[in-house]
Amino acid sequence: MAAGSSAFDIDALESMRTHQPAWRLLRADHAPFIISFLHRTFIAEQRRQLNESDVLHRLEDHLFALRSRVGEGTYPRSASDYLNQWASDACGWLRKSFVPGSDEPVCDLTPAAEQAIEWLASLRNRSFIGTESRLLTVMELLRQISTGAESDPAERIKELERRRATLDAEIADAKRGVLPVLTPVEIRDRFQLLANTSRALLSDLREVQQNFLQLDRDARSRIAAWDGAKGTLLGEIFGHSDNIAESDQGQSFRAFWDFLMSPERQEEFDHRLQAVLALPAVQQTGYDPRLRRIRFDWLGAGEQAQRTVARLSEQLRRFLDDRAWQESRRITQLIQEIERTAVVIRDDPPTGDIMFVEALAPEIIMPLERPFFTPSDAVALADASVDLGVSDADAEILFQQHHIDPETLAAHIRHCLGNHDQVLLPEVLAQHPLEKGLAELVGYLRLATDPDGLVRASIDEATSDVVAWTDAQDIQRRATLPRITFTR
């Protein structure tokens, strides 16, 4: 049997047709209606997350336009019913989740739904199909693999010398004015591959985030139902987390994030992208203008994946907090019972009213029950001298407190951004030195970690920066921080 053929036997295909969300979407009763709305809302506008209220408003407008054209009875359900159905486990086309600091859920497209929509997009007839650029990409990847896997120094030197000879020949031709230039067809061929790969990368990041969310969900379920030793559970969770971090996907995402957080590589990417988009052959293709900001879309998608990992760490930290367990043991037991029950009935929730609470009785206040005005008693002050007390405490410390204004710090960051897309925290402090010491530095950290704050920022835990300042006693202070990058 050929490799992979077992995945396409009749039993495996029947299982995929029943359980695979992408297949379920394609065979849904109103698949054109569902796919058109999901594509317009999330893929066409390259949106990662939308508040549930915004999605409901868009769906209501979409339904109104369709009912006006095909009749009221075609789509009889409400927008809220459709949205809840698409986000249920039975469909799996939308994902609802809560972000820190907000009580309203946000909606995002699942990787399975995006795969189905992208597959439908690939069925359209294309006026131009580039094959040369794909072949060159394959050849370049083969060269990188064969060269990078070569462990013989002699063979590696031979390959480097061959490449150097090729570069020397190109330099000599350039000095003589002989410059081979790509034709417009070759430029469009390569640009088409560039645009498709850039959009596919956004889809890959959504799947990476889905894997991290699944890890977070599994960890929460295990914690809610766990009644044994903490060390055993933590060993399993950390082992699973390490396996994901060290997997091929985890290592690739870490390399992608390191590239995205490099100012030099970002500057090179922006410069080359603007130069390519200015070419007449590229402008004739009518490319999507959102491609100009594709790097910022990558950055936003990567930040969401990073925040998912941060939420997993926060969940583990709360699990390790013994003090909360000792102070409210009974409350914790009740919450755990609720969580265990929620995990058990998650796939088969009860129907109808789960709990009914009677309305509170109205509180009646009669006007005559209000007391009459009663004048206050006159206070007699004793005519006595007051002795001035003596204290050994230093009162000057009361006048040395600092008020840190977040608006002022945000104004410093916006000033440093200027015409730049991003700026590092040490660069901000170079132009606006710390005047209030550690308290002001903590203020910058607070701005960087607030997702709904005055500025946007990302934190790279793998890279450190050192900042220095002089305190009020002329003592040089230093602090080592994770790399903080403020962006527009």
VEXDO-794046 format. One record per residue (C-alpha): residue in one letter; x negated, y, z negated. Coordinates in steps of 0.1 Angstrom, whole numbers, padded with zeros to 4 digits, always signed. Each point is the difference from the previous one (the first is absolute). Layout:
<nodes>
AXYZ...
</nodes>
This chain:
<nodes>
M+0000+0000+0000A-0013+0034+0009A-0011+0024-0028G+0029+0020-0012S+0026-0021+0018S+0016-0011-0033A+0011+0036-0005F+0022-0003+0031D+0017-0033-0005I+0038+0001-0002D+0002-0003-0038A-0025+0029-0006L+0019+0022+0026E+0033-0008-0017S-0014+0010-0033M-0014+0033+0015R+0033+0008+0016T+0017-0003-0033H-0025+0015-0024Q-0023+0023+0020P+0013+0036-0004A-0012+0011+0034W+0019-0028+0017R+0031+0007-0021L-0002+0036+0012L-0001-0010+0036R+0030-0023-0003A+0021+0024-0023D+0035+0008+0011H-0007+0037+0005A-0037-0003+0008P-0001+0029+0025F+0016+0023-0025I-0024-0010-0029I-0031+0000+0021S+0007+0034+0016F+0005+0016-0034L-0030-0016-0016H-0022+0010+0029R+0012+0036+0001T-0003+0005-0037F-0033-0017-0009I-0021-0009+0031A+0008+0028+0025E-0007+0026-0027Q-0028-0020-0016R+0015+0002-0035R-0011-0023-0027Q+0025+0007-0028L+0033+0019-0002N+0022+0007-0029E+0032-0022+0000S+0022+0031+0003D-0019+0012+0031V+0004-0034+0016L+0037+0000-0008H+0005+0034+0015R-0018-0011+0032L+0020-0032+0002E+0033+0019-0005D-0009+0023+0029H-0010-0030+0021L+0033-0018-0008F+0021+0031+0008A-0016+0004+0034L+0005-0037+0008R+0036-0001-0012S+0008+0031+0020R-0012-0017+0031V+0012-0037-0004G+0028+0003-0025E+0006+0000-0037G+0005-0038-0004T-0034-0010+0015Y-0020+0007-0031P+0026-0001-0029R-0023-0001-0030S-0014+0030-0018A-0036+0012+0003S-0007-0010-0036D+0012-0036+0007Y-0021-0003+0031L-0031+0013-0018N+0004-0023-0030Q+0005-0030+0023W-0032+0008+0020A-0020+0003-0032S+0013-0033-0015D-0020-0032+0000A+0025-0015+0024C-0012+0025+0027G-0034+0014-0011W-0002+0028+0025L-0003+0029-0025R-0019+0001-0033K+0013+0021-0029S-0024+0010-0028F-0005+0027-0026V-0029+0024-0001P-0014+0013-0033G+0018+0031-0013S+0032-0005+0021D+0033-0017-0008E+0010-0002+0036P-0011-0030+0020V-0019+0004+0033C+0004-0021+0031D-0026-0013+0023L+0000-0023+0030T-0012-0036-0006P-0028-0014+0021A+0023-0027+0014A+0025+0026+0013E-0029+0020+0015Q-0013-0031+0017A+0034-0007+0016I+0003+0036+0012E-0036+0001+0014W+0007-0033+0018L+0031+0015+0017A-0021+0030+0010S-0026-0023+0016L+0028-0014+0023R+0004+0033+0018N-0015+0003+0035R-0031+0021-0001S-0010+0022+0029F-0037-0004-0008I-0017-0030-0015G-0037+0004-0009T-0020-0032+0002E-0036+0013+0004S-0001+0017-0034R+0013-0032-0017L-0027-0020+0017L-0027+0025-0010T+0013-0002-0036V-0002-0038+0001M-0035+0001+0013E-0011+0026-0027L+0015-0021-0027L-0018-0031+0013R-0032+0020+0000Q+0005+0012-0036I+0009-0035-0013S-0029-0018+0018T-0025+0027-0010G+0012+0004-0036A+0001-0038-0006E-0036-0005+0014S-0023-0008-0029D-0032-0005+0020P-0021+0032-0002A-0016-0006+0034E+0034-0003+0017R+0013+0031-0018I-0031+0020+0011K+0004-0012+0036E+0036+0012+0000L-0009+0034-0015E-0028+0005+0025R+0024-0008+0029R+0025+0025-0013R-0029+0026-0005A-0011-0006+0036T+0036+0006+0012L+0002+0033-0020D-0034+0011+0013A+0012-0005+0035E+0032+0020-0007I-0020+0028-0015A-0023+0001+0030D+0029+0002+0024A+0016+0028-0021K-0033+0020+0002R+0001-0004+0038G+0037+0012+0000V+0014-0034+0008L+0030-0003-0023P+0025-0028+0007V+0035+0014-0008L+0032-0020-0006T+0026+0003+0026P+0035+0013-0009V+0013-0036+0002E-0027-0013-0023I+0008+0028-0025R+0037-0008+0000D-0008-0037-0004R-0021+0006-0031F+0023+0026-0014Q+0030-0023+0002L-0019-0026-0020L-0010+0026-0025A+0035+0012-0006N+0015-0035-0003T-0028-0010-0025S+0006+0031-0021R+0037-0007-0003A-0006-0037-0007L-0022+0010-0028L+0029+0017-0017S+0020-0032+0003D-0029-0020-0015L-0002+0024-0030R+0037-0005-0007E-0006-0038-0001V-0030+0005-0023Q+0022+0021-0024Q+0027-0027+0002N-0026-0026-0012F-0010+0022-0029L+0036+0006-0009Q+0006-0037+0000L-0029-0004-0024D+0014+0026-0023R+0035-0016+0001D-0014-0034-0008A-0020+0014-0029R+0030+0017-0015S+0021-0032+0004R-0027-0021-0017I-0004+0025-0028A+0038+0003-0006A+0004-0038-0003W-0033-0008-0018D+0001-0011-0036G-0034-0016-0004A-0035+0014-0007K-0009+0033+0017G-0035-0012+0010T+0014-0028+0022L+0024+0023+0018L-0026+0027+0005G-0025-0025+0014E+0025-0011+0026I+0010+0036+0010F-0035+0013+0002G-0010-0031+0019H+0027+0006+0025S-0009+0037+0002D-0037-0009+0006N+0010-0025+0027I+0019+0027+0019A-0028+0026-0005E-0027-0025+0013S+0022-0014+0028D-0007+0009+0036Q+0030+0024-0001G-0012+0016-0033Q-0035+0005+0012S+0011+0014+0033F+0023+0025-0017R-0028+0011-0024A-0023+0006+0030F+0028+0020+0017W+0006+0021-0031D-0037+0007-0003F-0001+0012+0036L+0031+0021-0005M-0015+0017-0031S-0033+0009+0016P-0001+0037+0009E-0027-0005+0027R+0020-0027+0018Q+0032+0019-0003E-0016+0031+0015E-0014-0021+0028F+0034-0017+0006D+0018+0034+0002H-0026+0015+0023R+0001-0029+0024L+0038-0003-0001Q+0005+0037+0009A-0025-0003+0028V+0018-0030+0015L+0034+0016-0003A-0012+0030+0019L-0010-0021+0030P+0023+0007+0031A+0004-0037+0007V+0012-0006-0036Q+0024+0030+0001Q+0016-0014+0031T+0010-0031-0019G+0025+0019-0022Y-0013-0015-0032D+0018+0002-0033P-0010+0033-0017R+0001-0018-0034L-0033-0017+0011R-0018+0033-0010R+0008-0007-0037I-0004-0038+0001R-0028+0002-0025F+0022+0017-0026D+0027-0027+0006W-0027-0026-0007L-0010+0019-0032G+0036+0001-0012A+0005-0037+0007G-0032-0009-0018E+0008+0021-0030Q+0033-0019-0004A-0018-0033+0000Q-0025+0014-0025R+0029+0012-0023T+0015-0034+0001V-0032-0015-0013A+0000+0027-0027R+0035-0009-0011L-0011-0036-0004S-0028+0011-0022E+0024+0021-0021Q+0023-0030-0004L-0029-0020-0013R-0011+0028-0024R+0035+0001-0015F+0000-0037-0004L-0032+0002-0020D+0013+0027-0023D+0005-0018-0033R+0010+0030-0020A+0033+0005+0019W+0007-0037-0007Q-0005+0004-0037E+0019+0033-0003S+0031-0011+0019R+0000-0038+0000R+0037-0005+0000I+0005+0025+0029T-0027-0017+0020Q+0016-0034-0006L+0034+0013+0013I-0017+0016+0030Q-0018-0032+0008E+0032-0020-0002I+0016+0025+0025E-0030-0003+0023R+0001-0038-0001T+0036+0000+0008A-0006+0025+0029V-0026-0023+0015V+0022-0030-0002I+0030+0016+0017R-0020+0021+0024D+0007-0022+0030D+0037-0007-0010P+0013+0032-0018P+0035-0002-0016T+0029+0016+0018G+0026+0023-0014D-0003+0021-0031I-0029-0011-0022M+0009+0022-0030F+0029+0024-0008V-0003+0028-0025E+0032+0018-0011A+0000+0038+0002L-0008+0018-0032A+0029+0016-0018P+0003+0038+0005E-0012+0022-0029I+0028+0024-0010I-0010+0032-0018M+0028+0022-0013P-0005+0037+0002L+0011+0005-0037E-0027-0024-0011R-0027+0025+0008P-0011+0018-0031F+0004+0037-0005F-0029+0024+0000T-0020-0001-0032P-0025+0028-0006S-0034-0012-0010D-0012+0005-0035A-0023+0029-0007V-0035-0011-0008A-0017+0017-0029L-0037+0005+0005A-0022+0000-0030D-0022+0030-0005A-0033-0018-0006S-0035+0004+0013V-0014-0026+0024D-0035-0013-0006L-0021-0005+0031G-0011-0037+0002V-0035-0012+0010S-0006-0030+0024D-0031-0018+0009A+0013-0009+0035D-0012+0018+0031A+0029+0018+0016E-0019+0008+0032I+0009-0034+0014L+0036+0012+0003F-0011+0026+0025Q-0021-0024+0021Q+0028-0020+0015H+0003+0001+0038H+0031+0000+0022I-0005-0018+0033D+0023+0013+0027P+0006-0027+0027E+0011+0026+0025T-0035+0017-0003L-0018-0033+0005A+0023-0009+0030A-0008+0034+0015H-0037-0007-0003I+0005-0033+0019R+0020+0016+0027H-0026+0027+0004C-0028-0026+0004L+0021-0020+0025G+0002+0031+0023N-0002-0014+0035H-0012-0034-0012D+0022-0031-0002Q-0015-0012-0033V-0024+0011-0028L-0018-0018-0028L+0004+0010-0036P-0038+0009-0004E+0004+0023+0030V+0029+0018-0017L-0020+0004-0032A-0030+0013+0020Q+0022+0029+0012H+0020+0004-0032P-0022-0011-0029L+0016-0012-0032E+0007+0029-0024K+0018-0019-0027G-0021-0032-0001L+0014-0035-0003A+0036+0013-0004E-0001+0015+0035L-0016-0031+0014V+0029-0021-0015G+0024+0024+0017Y-0015-0008+0034L+0004-0038-0008R+0036+0006-0010L+0007+0016+0034A-0017-0029+0018T+0020-0027-0018D+0034+0017+0003P+0017-0015+0031D+0026+0028+0000G-0023+0028-0010L-0012+0032+0016V-0027-0016+0022R-0006-0033+0017A-0030-0021-0010S-0015-0035+0002I-0023-0017-0024D-0027-0024+0010E-0009-0022-0030A-0030-0016+0019T-0019+0033+0004S-0011+0024-0028D-0008+0037-0001V-0018+0019-0027V+0011+0035-0010A-0019+0023-0024W+0009+0032-0019T-0013+0021-0029D+0022+0003-0031A+0004+0030-0023Q-0031-0010-0020D-0021+0000+0032I-0003-0038-0001Q-0001-0017+0033R+0027-0026+0003R+0004-0027+0027A+0029-0024+0008T+0002-0029+0024L+0033-0004+0018P+0015-0021+0028R-0001+0018+0033I+0030+0023+0003T+0010+0013+0034F+0026+0028+0004T+0018+0000+0033R+0025+0023+0017
</nodes>
